[in-house]
Amino acid sequence: MNLSTSSSLRSRCAARTYLFPSVLRWGVVLVLGVVLNGCAASHRYELVEQTIVSGDVQRAPQIIEQAEREYGSEGRVLYDMDLGMTLHIAGQYQASNAALEQAEDEVERLYTRRVTAETKAFLTNDTKLPYEGDLYEQTMINVVKALNYAVLGNWTEALVEARRIDHRLNVLTDRTDAKAGYRDDAFARYLSGLLYEISGDLNNALIAYRKAYEEYRRTHTWAHVTVPPMLKADLLRMTEALHMTQEHQEYKQDFPDAVWRPYAETKALGHIVVVTHNGRAPRKEDRMIDVPVSMDALGLVLISKGLGNPHREGNPERRAAESAIYGLNGHVVRIAIPALVPQKTPGGYGQVTAIGDAGSFSAQTELMEDVTALAERALSDRLAGISVKASARAVVKYAMAEGAGRGAQAAAGKDAGPLVGLLVGSLGKAWAIASEEADKRSWRTLPDEIRIARLWVPPGDYDVRTQYAGQGAGRSGALRSQKVTIRSGETKFFSERELP
């Protein structure tokens, strides 16, 4: 071996020794930028929940507003939805509707998506796409707006939202297959019927109640909500009021235990409606599938995953190390799939009691919507498409990194080519793995479930109290109380948020 050859080998070894730590550092930087953004979102929602639990609900929308830049341009709809929901919780109903109106308008604009956004997302991950919300989330925009107007007693605008709900769901039903999961919304239909009944439009109220009944029966196996007893009473009351004798008799046979009162009797009473939003909506996390394309890569993946130890895909340090190591190895393809993490509410029902001079009247809240079940079905229906797209994206990014490495090697020439090719290829593969992330965005300021209680009471002054199950009176937020004066034929709406 001559002197020049020896010198060349020493130079290559020194360069390789310097190269590996450099690639490791770049891998860490690449993945930390991705993961820490997700950590910021989780922290934001934790802060919102803390303010609700402590009773400082006015802070909740402020937290969302302060985090506006974190949502980015792709998360504009989600920002407006979160802001609208937290404003609703804070009792700022007009401001809530303004934010939700912006979200609804943006959803309509996003139906025509630009090709450049799709291309950018395919080469990185789906978080680069504008967030439009799942179909049930889009329906919930109108539901929350309708509730805002109902609490304000603005029945004209509440009916506008009821008609928008009907139109949205009618279009959705027409466009989707009869066997599809979410193609209608029983609770949204029920709320529409309730608003129609309050306004005196009994025909449309009955139509909406019928559709709610059909949807509760169609979806109860996966939506986890059976036909609420109050809906059975509503169907009996409406068919009796509209003199639909045959249908009324059929409902009486179907609901032999239903307790209801005639419509003429309810018109002389005051009507109290309490809507409770209980618990935490589900969150999403990454599920990483690392596919080795060589035997040595298989061993590396097994070692990285701890030979059966639980995955900790959300851990920034772990993901950074894996991205750098896999990039150096050069024979691992990563696929990221979203997984739903339920945060179910224990004992979420409540007892609503109206205490006044005329006596004490009470009713238990009834489960109307399981938001977690809707989220589970929405993800389940889309998971096959998400998986195919993620797999194709991972393969394309791997091939691009391979091509970039070979191209750099050829361009650098015979002497420097191998090292330059290794550097470019390793960085490219580290980027391909680090940039792979599932779209974990969702409307997390929604509750886990929605319940309703309805009371008919004689006109007068009342103290309306809601006591949540399984929670002592000493616990902050367990007992809600508010004063109300109600006249004959008048309806008072209340909306409450409870976090255990």
Sequence and secondary structure as in RCSB ss.txt:
>XXXX:A:sequence
MNLSTSSSLRSRCAARTYLFPSVLRWGVVLVLGVVLNGCAASHRYELVEQTIVSGDVQRAPQIIEQAEREYGSEG
RVLYDMDLGMTLHIAGQYQASNAALEQAEDEVERLYTRRVTAETKAFLTNDTKLPYEGDLYEQTMINVVKALNYA
VLGNWTEALVEARRIDHRLNVLTDRTDAKAGYRDDAFARYLSGLLYEISGDLNNALIAYRKAYEEYRRTHTWAHV
TVPPMLKADLLRMTEALHMTQEHQEYKQDFPDAVWRPYAETKALGHIVVVTHNGRAPRKEDRMIDVPVSMDALGL
VLISKGLGNPHREGNPERRAAESAIYGLNGHVVRIAIPALVPQKTPGGYGQVTAIGDAGSFSAQTELMEDVTALA
ERALSDRLAGISVKASARAVVKYAMAEGAGRGAQAAAGKDAGPLVGLLVGSLGKAWAIASEEADKRSWRTLPDEI
RIARLWVPPGDYDVRTQYAGQGAGRSGALRSQKVTIRSGETKFFSERELP
>XXXX:A:secstr
  HHHHHHHHHHHHHHHHHHHHHHHHHHHHHHHHHHHHHHHHHHHHHHHHHHHHT TTHHHHHHHHTHHHHTGGG
HHHHHHHHHHHHHHTT HHHHHHHHHHHHHHHHHTTS  HHHHHHHHHS GGGS     HHHHHHHHHHHHHHHH
HHT HHHHHHHHHHHHHHHHHHHHHS TT SSSS HHHHHHHHHHHHHHT HHHHHHHHHHHHHHHHHHHHHH  
   HHHHHHHHHHHHHTT HHHHHHHHHH TT     HHHHHTSEEEEEEEEES   EEEEEEEEEESSHHHHHH
HHHHTTSS    TT HHHHHHHHHHHHHH  EEEEEEEEEE    TT  EEEEEEETTEEEEEE EEEEEHHHHH
HHHHHHHHHHHHHHHHHHHHHHHHHHHHHHHHHHHHHHHHHHHHHHHHHHHHHHHHHHHT        TTS SEE
EEEEEEE SEEEEEEEEETT  TTSTTSEEEEEEEE TT EEEEEEEE  
